[in-house]
């Protein structure tokens, strides 16, 4: 596993960039739409037209599949859309990091090609209201294909000395949300970068998402749920795979093991044996992972504003 990244976009990826030379017509707000595409859709043109009508300052289309032969024709049709094609292997978080790096807007709205798009998914008035407090991330209400509710509001708890993530479909406006479902949310670009973005060394989508979100809470930022902001899936809802693996170990070391002392975070040496006993790693591998995490926390120690226990005990 690669060393834990310390700065935003530390993972340098070869890219092909098409379009984006012209301004988006009808700009009404300093919010970029970042569209994560897993494949080609016959509805792509309609998606872009609806995004354009919303008044986004930038439209950035991230193509997970570099072998899409319709991209150049699409670029000629929509010259204001910046199309980014990673040429190297990427994680889910890499794709979003790339979109944020390619943007220059104050906020970015991360979307997916699996969502239904309308011309009013985010109005300038709503965007101004949602961003006026400078919150790091605002998560929308998400609905299934037939407008049914499913769990999109998450909170942390401790059960038998382990982190337990609770979820519910019963939502309220303005409440705290542990992480954005499917990474979909309205993010402050400046704070996204300051927090370091997604950790590309965590290949599990679930643990990568939880790692970034949990870090934002530990470093003094907030993720808030908005009932005024709603999106619907046009396809099946993705399943959260939260099974324990080497990536959950990295999440554990970076987020749950550090303790907060007066003005800084630190991983006590005494916590090694508890980690080793639960990690399914051999002694030498566990020691190397623990040492790496301790060094990362030491490097970022003054960015910690609380530890996991304080976050859970004072949630909400």
Sine and cosine of phi, psi and omega as CSV:
sin_phi,cos_phi,sin_psi,cos_psi,sin_omega,cos_omega
0.00,0.00,0.67,-0.75,-0.01,-1.00
-0.93,0.36,0.38,-0.93,0.05,-1.00
-0.86,0.51,0.47,-0.88,0.01,-1.00
-0.91,0.42,0.80,-0.60,0.00,-1.00
-0.92,0.38,0.57,-0.82,-0.03,-1.00
-0.95,-0.32,-0.29,0.96,-0.02,-1.00
-0.75,-0.67,0.32,-0.95,0.02,-1.00
-0.90,0.45,0.65,-0.76,0.07,-1.00
0.84,0.55,0.58,0.82,0.04,-1.00
-0.90,0.43,-0.48,0.88,0.03,-1.00
-0.99,0.17,0.96,-0.26,-0.02,-1.00
-0.99,0.10,0.85,-0.53,-0.07,-1.00
-0.87,-0.49,0.71,-0.71,0.06,-1.00
-0.94,0.34,0.72,-0.70,-0.09,-1.00
-0.75,-0.66,0.48,-0.88,0.29,-0.96
-0.93,-0.38,0.78,-0.63,-0.02,-1.00
-0.86,-0.51,0.82,-0.58,0.02,-1.00
-0.88,-0.48,0.55,-0.84,0.12,-0.99
0.93,0.36,-0.30,-0.95,-0.02,-1.00
0.98,0.21,0.17,0.99,-0.02,-1.00
-0.99,0.16,-0.40,0.92,0.01,-1.00
-0.97,-0.24,0.44,-0.90,0.04,-1.00
-0.96,0.29,0.53,-0.85,0.08,-1.00
-0.93,0.38,0.76,-0.66,0.08,-1.00
-0.90,0.44,0.53,-0.85,0.19,-0.98
0.94,0.34,0.59,0.81,0.00,-1.00
-0.92,0.39,0.76,-0.65,-0.03,-1.00
-0.78,-0.63,-0.15,0.99,-0.06,-1.00
-0.37,-0.93,0.43,-0.90,0.00,-1.00
-1.00,0.03,0.87,0.49,0.02,-1.00
-0.77,-0.64,0.81,-0.59,0.06,-1.00
-1.00,-0.07,0.66,-0.75,0.12,-0.99
-1.00,-0.08,0.87,-0.50,0.05,-1.00
-0.95,-0.31,0.92,-0.38,-0.07,-1.00
-0.97,-0.22,0.90,-0.43,0.02,-1.00
-1.00,-0.03,0.89,-0.45,-0.07,-1.00
-0.94,-0.34,0.83,-0.56,0.04,-1.00
-1.00,-0.03,-0.33,0.94,-0.01,-1.00
-0.29,-0.96,-0.09,-1.00,-0.01,-1.00
-1.00,-0.08,0.65,-0.76,0.00,-1.00
-0.80,-0.60,0.63,-0.78,0.06,-1.00
-0.93,0.37,-0.21,0.98,0.00,-1.00
-1.00,-0.08,0.09,1.00,-0.09,-1.00
-0.86,0.51,-0.68,0.73,-0.02,-1.00
-0.88,0.47,-0.65,0.76,0.01,-1.00
-0.91,0.42,-0.63,0.78,0.05,-1.00
-0.84,0.54,-0.76,0.65,-0.06,-1.00
-0.91,0.42,-0.65,0.76,0.02,-1.00
-0.87,0.49,-0.65,0.76,0.02,-1.00
-0.93,0.36,-0.62,0.78,0.06,-1.00
-0.90,0.44,-0.64,0.77,0.02,-1.00
-0.88,0.47,-0.67,0.74,-0.01,-1.00
-0.92,0.40,-0.42,0.91,0.01,-1.00
-0.92,0.40,-0.49,0.87,0.00,-1.00
0.99,-0.16,0.40,0.92,0.04,-1.00
-0.89,0.45,0.56,-0.83,0.00,-1.00
-0.97,0.23,-0.44,0.90,0.04,-1.00
-0.56,-0.83,0.52,-0.85,0.15,-0.99
-0.81,-0.59,0.90,-0.44,-0.06,-1.00
-0.88,-0.48,0.86,-0.51,-0.04,-1.00
-0.96,-0.28,0.90,-0.43,0.00,-1.00
-0.99,-0.15,0.87,-0.50,-0.08,-1.00
-0.98,-0.18,0.93,-0.36,0.01,-1.00
-0.94,0.33,-0.44,0.90,-0.03,-1.00
-0.96,-0.27,0.95,-0.30,-0.03,-1.00
-0.96,0.29,-0.15,0.99,-0.07,-1.00
-0.99,-0.15,0.51,0.86,0.00,-1.00
-1.00,-0.03,0.92,-0.40,-0.12,-0.99
-1.00,0.10,0.00,1.00,0.03,-1.00
-1.00,-0.09,-0.07,1.00,-0.13,-0.99
-0.91,0.41,-0.68,0.73,-0.05,-1.00
-0.91,0.42,-0.65,0.76,0.07,-1.00
-0.89,0.45,-0.65,0.76,0.02,-1.00
-0.89,0.46,-0.64,0.77,-0.01,-1.00
-0.90,0.43,-0.62,0.79,0.02,-1.00
-0.93,0.38,-0.55,0.83,0.00,-1.00
-0.95,0.30,-0.57,0.82,-0.03,-1.00
-0.81,-0.59,0.97,0.24,-0.09,-1.00
-0.92,0.40,-0.26,0.97,0.01,-1.00
-1.00,0.09,-0.16,0.99,0.03,-1.00
-1.00,0.05,0.81,-0.59,0.08,-1.00
-1.00,0.06,0.89,-0.45,-0.02,-1.00
-0.97,-0.23,0.85,-0.52,-0.06,-1.00
-0.90,-0.43,0.81,-0.59,-0.05,-1.00
-0.86,-0.51,0.97,-0.26,0.08,-1.00
-0.92,0.39,0.69,-0.72,-0.01,-1.00
-0.98,-0.21,-0.13,0.99,0.03,-1.00
-0.94,-0.35,0.22,-0.98,0.07,-1.00
-0.89,0.46,0.70,-0.71,-0.06,-1.00
-0.73,-0.68,0.41,-0.91,0.17,-0.99
-1.00,-0.09,0.15,-0.99,0.08,-1.00
-0.84,0.54,-0.71,0.71,-0.01,-1.00
-0.91,0.42,-0.57,0.82,0.07,-1.00
-0.82,0.57,-0.70,0.71,-0.05,-1.00
-0.87,0.50,-0.67,0.75,0.01,-1.00
-0.95,0.31,-0.66,0.75,0.07,-1.00
-0.83,0.56,-0.67,0.74,0.01,-1.00
-0.88,0.47,-0.72,0.69,0.00,-1.00
-0.87,0.49,-0.67,0.74,0.02,-1.00
-0.90,0.44,-0.67,0.74,0.00,-1.00
-0.90,0.43,-0.55,0.84,-0.03,-1.00
-0.99,0.17,-0.22,0.98,-0.04,-1.00
-1.00,-0.02,0.38,-0.93,0.11,-0.99
-0.78,-0.63,0.20,0.98,-0.03,-1.00
-0.99,0.13,0.26,-0.97,-0.01,-1.00
-0.94,0.34,-0.63,0.78,0.01,-1.00
-0.79,-0.61,0.41,-0.91,0.08,-1.00
-0.78,-0.62,0.68,-0.73,0.07,-1.00
-0.96,-0.28,0.92,-0.40,0.00,-1.00
-1.00,0.07,0.85,-0.52,-0.03,-1.00
-0.81,-0.59,0.15,-0.99,0.01,-1.00
-0.73,-0.69,0.42,-0.91,0.03,-1.00
-0.96,0.29,-0.09,1.00,0.04,-1.00
-1.00,0.05,-0.04,1.00,-0.01,-1.00
-1.00,-0.07,0.46,-0.89,0.17,-0.99
-0.99,0.13,0.70,-0.71,-0.03,-1.00
-0.92,-0.38,0.71,-0.70,0.14,-0.99
-0.85,-0.53,0.17,-0.99,-0.06,-1.00
-0.98,0.18,0.04,1.00,0.01,-1.00
-0.75,-0.66,0.53,0.85,-0.01,-1.00
-0.89,0.46,-0.50,0.87,0.09,-1.00
-0.51,-0.86,0.93,-0.36,0.01,-1.00
-1.00,0.05,0.41,-0.91,0.05,-1.00
-0.84,0.54,-0.61,0.79,0.02,-1.00
-0.90,0.44,-0.71,0.70,0.02,-1.00
-0.92,0.40,-0.66,0.75,0.02,-1.00
-0.86,0.50,-0.68,0.74,0.01,-1.00
-0.89,0.45,-0.65,0.76,0.00,-1.00
-0.92,0.39,-0.68,0.74,-0.06,-1.00
-0.93,0.36,-0.53,0.85,-0.12,-0.99
-0.98,-0.17,-0.03,1.00,-0.12,-0.99
-0.90,0.44,-0.47,0.88,-0.01,-1.00
-1.00,0.04,-0.11,0.99,0.01,-1.00
0.97,0.25,0.34,0.94,0.00,-1.00
-0.85,0.52,0.62,-0.78,-0.02,-1.00
-0.85,0.52,-0.76,0.65,-0.07,-1.00
-0.57,-0.82,0.73,-0.68,0.10,-1.00
-0.91,-0.41,0.83,-0.56,-0.03,-1.00
-0.98,-0.19,0.66,-0.75,-0.05,-1.00
-1.00,0.03,0.24,-0.97,0.20,-0.98
-0.97,0.26,0.75,-0.66,0.00,-1.00
-0.90,-0.43,0.69,-0.73,0.00,-1.00
-0.86,-0.51,0.40,-0.92,0.04,-1.00
-0.98,0.22,-0.02,-1.00,-0.10,-1.00
-0.83,0.56,-0.60,0.80,0.00,-1.00
-0.96,-0.29,0.53,0.85,0.04,-1.00
0.88,0.48,0.53,0.85,0.08,-1.00
-1.00,-0.07,0.47,-0.88,-0.02,-1.00
-1.00,0.10,0.52,-0.85,0.11,-0.99
-0.56,-0.83,0.26,-0.97,-0.10,-1.00
-0.89,0.45,0.86,-0.51,0.05,-1.00
-0.72,-0.69,0.04,1.00,0.01,-1.00
-0.91,-0.41,0.82,-0.57,-0.15,-0.99
-0.83,-0.56,0.54,-0.84,0.03,-1.00
-0.58,-0.81,0.47,-0.88,-0.01,-1.00
-1.00,-0.07,0.52,-0.85,0.13,-0.99
-0.55,-0.84,0.23,-0.97,0.04,-1.00
-0.92,-0.39,0.80,-0.60,0.05,-1.00
-0.72,-0.70,0.87,-0.50,-0.03,-1.00
0.81,0.59,0.70,0.71,0.04,-1.00
0.92,0.40,0.26,0.97,0.02,-1.00
-0.86,-0.51,0.49,-0.87,0.07,-1.00
-0.94,0.34,0.73,-0.69,0.07,-1.00
-0.80,-0.59,0.83,-0.56,0.00,-1.00
-0.99,-0.11,0.89,-0.45,0.02,-1.00
-1.00,-0.04,0.54,-0.84,0.01,-1.00
-0.70,-0.72,0.46,-0.89,0.02,-1.00
-0.46,-0.89,0.43,-0.90,0.10,-1.00
-0.99,-0.16,-0.04,1.00,0.06,-1.00
-1.00,0.05,0.92,-0.40,-0.18,-0.98
-0.84,-0.54,0.38,-0.92,0.08,-1.00
-0.69,-0.73,0.53,-0.85,-0.04,-1.00
-0.94,0.34,0.69,-0.72,0.11,-0.99
0.99,0.13,0.06,1.00,-0.01,-1.00
-0.99,0.14,0.35,-0.94,0.01,-1.00
-0.94,0.34,0.60,-0.80,0.05,-1.00
-0.77,-0.64,0.78,-0.62,-0.09,-1.00
-0.90,0.44,-0.66,0.75,0.02,-1.00
-0.41,-0.91,0.39,-0.92,0.01,-1.00
-0.99,0.16,0.78,-0.62,0.03,-1.00
-0.88,0.47,0.75,-0.66,0.08,-1.00
0.87,0.49,0.35,0.94,-0.01,-1.00
0.91,0.41,0.14,0.99,-0.07,-1.00
-0.99,0.17,0.82,-0.57,-0.01,-1.00
0.00,-1.00,0.17,-0.99,0.06,-1.00
-0.97,-0.22,0.93,-0.37,-0.13,-0.99
-0.94,-0.35,0.63,-0.78,0.21,-0.98
-0.94,0.33,0.87,-0.50,-0.06,-1.00
-0.89,0.45,-0.68,0.73,-0.03,-1.00
-0.88,0.47,-0.70,0.71,-0.02,-1.00
-0.94,0.34,-0.57,0.82,0.07,-1.00
-0.83,0.56,-0.74,0.67,-0.02,-1.00
-0.93,0.37,-0.69,0.72,-0.02,-1.00
-0.88,0.48,-0.54,0.84,0.01,-1.00
-0.98,0.20,-0.16,0.99,0.05,-1.00
0.99,-0.12,-0.12,0.99,0.00,-1.00
0.94,0.34,-0.17,-0.98,-0.01,-1.00
-0.96,0.29,0.62,-0.79,0.02,-1.00
-0.99,0.17,0.95,-0.31,-0.09,-1.00
-0.93,0.36,-0.25,0.97,0.00,-1.00
-0.99,0.17,-0.18,0.98,0.08,-1.00
-0.99,-0.11,0.96,-0.27,-0.13,-0.99
-0.99,0.10,-0.31,0.95,0.05,-1.00
-0.96,0.27,0.82,-0.57,-0.02,-1.00
-0.86,0.51,-0.70,0.72,-0.03,-1.00
-0.89,0.45,-0.78,0.63,-0.06,-1.00
-0.94,0.33,-0.51,0.86,0.06,-1.00
-0.91,0.40,-0.69,0.72,0.03,-1.00
-0.90,0.43,-0.74,0.67,-0.01,-1.00
-0.90,0.43,-0.62,0.79,0.02,-1.00
-0.87,0.50,-0.76,0.66,-0.03,-1.00
-0.91,0.42,-0.70,0.71,-0.02,-1.00
-0.91,0.42,-0.71,0.70,-0.01,-1.00
-0.89,0.45,-0.67,0.75,0.04,-1.00
-0.85,0.52,-0.66,0.75,-0.01,-1.00
-0.88,0.47,-0.63,0.78,0.05,-1.00
-0.92,0.39,-0.69,0.72,-0.02,-1.00
-0.92,0.39,-0.47,0.88,-0.03,-1.00
-1.00,-0.08,0.24,0.97,0.18,-0.98
0.99,-0.12,0.12,0.99,0.02,-1.00
-0.98,-0.17,0.08,-1.00,-0.04,-1.00
-0.72,-0.69,0.47,-0.88,0.14,-0.99
-0.85,-0.53,0.84,-0.55,-0.13,-0.99
-0.86,-0.51,0.59,-0.81,0.01,-1.00
-1.00,-0.07,0.66,-0.75,0.03,-1.00
-0.83,-0.56,0.82,-0.58,0.07,-1.00
-0.99,0.12,-0.25,0.97,0.01,-1.00
-0.98,0.19,-0.18,0.98,-0.12,-0.99
-0.90,-0.44,0.95,-0.32,-0.16,-0.99
-0.74,-0.67,0.66,-0.75,0.04,-1.00
-0.69,-0.72,0.41,-0.91,-0.01,-1.00
-0.79,-0.62,0.58,-0.81,0.10,-1.00
-0.99,0.17,0.63,-0.78,0.11,-0.99
-0.99,-0.14,-0.13,0.99,0.01,-1.00
-0.78,-0.62,-0.16,-0.99,-0.01,-1.00
-0.90,0.44,0.55,-0.83,0.03,-1.00
-0.96,0.26,0.73,-0.69,0.02,-1.00
-0.92,0.40,0.52,-0.85,0.01,-1.00
-1.00,-0.08,0.73,-0.69,0.03,-1.00
-0.99,0.16,0.88,-0.47,0.01,-1.00
-0.99,-0.15,0.99,-0.12,-0.08,-1.00
-0.96,-0.28,0.46,0.89,0.03,-1.00
-0.90,0.43,0.56,-0.83,0.00,-1.00
-0.94,0.34,0.67,-0.74,0.02,-1.00
-0.31,-0.95,-0.18,-0.98,-0.02,-1.00
-0.89,0.46,-0.43,0.90,-0.03,-1.00
-0.99,0.17,-0.52,0.85,0.12,-0.99
-0.93,0.38,-0.51,0.86,0.09,-1.00
-0.88,0.47,-0.67,0.74,0.01,-1.00
-0.91,0.41,-0.66,0.75,0.07,-1.00
-0.85,0.53,-0.72,0.69,-0.03,-1.00
-0.85,0.53,-0.73,0.68,-0.05,-1.00
-0.93,0.37,-0.61,0.79,-0.07,-1.00
-0.98,0.17,-0.43,0.90,-0.18,-0.98
-0.86,-0.52,-0.57,0.82,-0.10,-0.99
-0.99,-0.15,-0.48,0.88,-0.04,-1.00
-0.98,0.18,-0.61,0.80,-0.02,-1.00
-0.85,0.53,0.61,-0.79,0.09,-1.00
-0.90,-0.43,0.54,-0.84,-0.02,-1.00
-0.98,-0.17,0.80,-0.60,-0.02,-1.00
-0.83,-0.56,0.97,-0.25,0.11,-0.99
0.88,0.47,-0.92,0.39,-0.06,-1.00
-0.63,-0.77,0.22,0.98,-0.06,-1.00
-0.41,-0.91,0.31,-0.95,0.08,-1.00
-0.98,-0.17,0.47,-0.88,0.00,-1.00
-0.37,-0.93,0.54,-0.84,0.11,-0.99
-0.98,-0.19,0.92,-0.39,0.01,-1.00
-0.94,0.35,0.61,-0.79,0.01,-1.00
-0.86,0.50,-0.50,0.87,-0.06,-1.00
-0.91,0.41,-0.25,0.97,-0.02,-1.00
-1.00,0.07,-0.04,1.00,-0.04,-1.00
-0.88,0.47,-0.72,0.70,-0.12,-0.99
-0.93,0.37,-0.53,0.85,0.08,-1.00
-0.91,0.42,-0.65,0.76,0.04,-1.00
-0.92,0.40,-0.73,0.68,-0.03,-1.00
-0.86,0.51,-0.67,0.75,-0.04,-1.00
-0.91,0.41,-0.41,0.91,-0.05,-1.00
-0.95,-0.32,0.01,1.00,-0.17,-0.99
-1.00,-0.02,-0.26,0.97,-0.12,-0.99
0.88,0.48,0.39,0.92,0.04,-1.00
-0.97,-0.24,0.43,-0.90,0.18,-0.98
-0.94,0.35,0.24,-0.97,-0.08,-1.00
-0.85,0.53,-0.75,0.66,-0.10,-0.99
-0.94,0.34,-0.60,0.80,0.06,-1.00
-0.92,0.39,-0.69,0.72,0.01,-1.00
-0.88,0.48,-0.66,0.75,0.01,-1.00
-0.90,0.44,-0.65,0.76,0.01,-1.00
-0.91,0.42,-0.68,0.73,0.01,-1.00
-0.90,0.43,-0.67,0.75,-0.01,-1.00
-0.90,0.43,-0.70,0.71,0.01,-1.00
-0.88,0.47,-0.68,0.73,0.01,-1.00
-0.88,0.48,-0.71,0.71,0.01,-1.00
-0.91,0.41,-0.64,0.77,0.02,-1.00
-0.87,0.49,-0.65,0.76,0.01,-1.00
-0.92,0.39,-0.62,0.79,0.02,-1.00
-0.91,0.42,-0.70,0.72,0.03,-1.00
-0.90,0.43,-0.63,0.77,0.03,-1.00
-0.88,0.48,-0.66,0.75,0.00,-1.00
-0.90,0.43,-0.53,0.85,-0.05,-1.00
-0.94,-0.34,0.32,0.95,-0.20,-0.98
-0.86,0.52,-0.58,0.82,-0.04,-1.00
-0.99,0.13,-0.01,1.00,0.07,-1.00
-1.00,0.04,-0.31,0.95,0.05,-1.00
-0.95,0.31,0.73,-0.68,0.05,-1.00
-0.91,-0.40,-0.14,0.99,-0.01,-1.00
-0.20,-0.98,0.11,-0.99,0.12,-0.99
-0.88,-0.47,0.06,-1.00,-0.11,-0.99
-0.88,0.47,-0.62,0.79,-0.01,-1.00
-0.89,0.45,-0.68,0.74,0.04,-1.00
-0.91,0.42,-0.64,0.77,0.01,-1.00
-0.87,0.49,-0.72,0.69,-0.03,-1.00
-0.92,0.39,-0.72,0.69,-0.06,-1.00
-0.91,0.41,-0.49,0.87,-0.04,-1.00
-0.93,-0.38,0.39,0.92,-0.03,-1.00
-0.86,0.50,0.73,-0.69,0.09,-1.00
0.99,0.11,0.00,0.00,0.00,0.00
